[in-house]
Amino acid sequence: MAADESNLIYPGIDNPLTIAVENVSAKDIIVKTDNGTISGKEGKYTIHTDRAGTATVYIFKNINGKLKEIGTKKFRILALPKPVAKVGPSSGGGIPGPVLAAQQFIRA
């Protein structure tokens, strides 16, 4: 089990997960979490949570309608850093007119 983008989950956005279990058909895998919601199927899932902290993802195998837990993984959930707008080298305060005039865009 792995978060596709990093080993972190960010609250408020969809975070892709890839889950594969050896010798188990993807259609027989059930995935749940204790912090948020998980959607998806056949190895490609998305976890969405609204709060920082941790989330445990549980993997179950469906055996004749009964669920057998076959694995868990904890993920850290960290808030996304706030973007900082920059014009040239400046991220706040005054900026000399010629420096401002030479800029083609604002970057975060």
Buried (B, 14 or more C-beta within 10 A) or exposed (E): BEBEEEEEBBBEEBBEBEBEBEEBEEEEBBBBBEBBEBEBEEEEBBBBBEEBEEBEBBBBBBEEEEEEEBBEBEBEBEEEEEEEEBBBEBEEEEBEEEEEEEBEEEEE
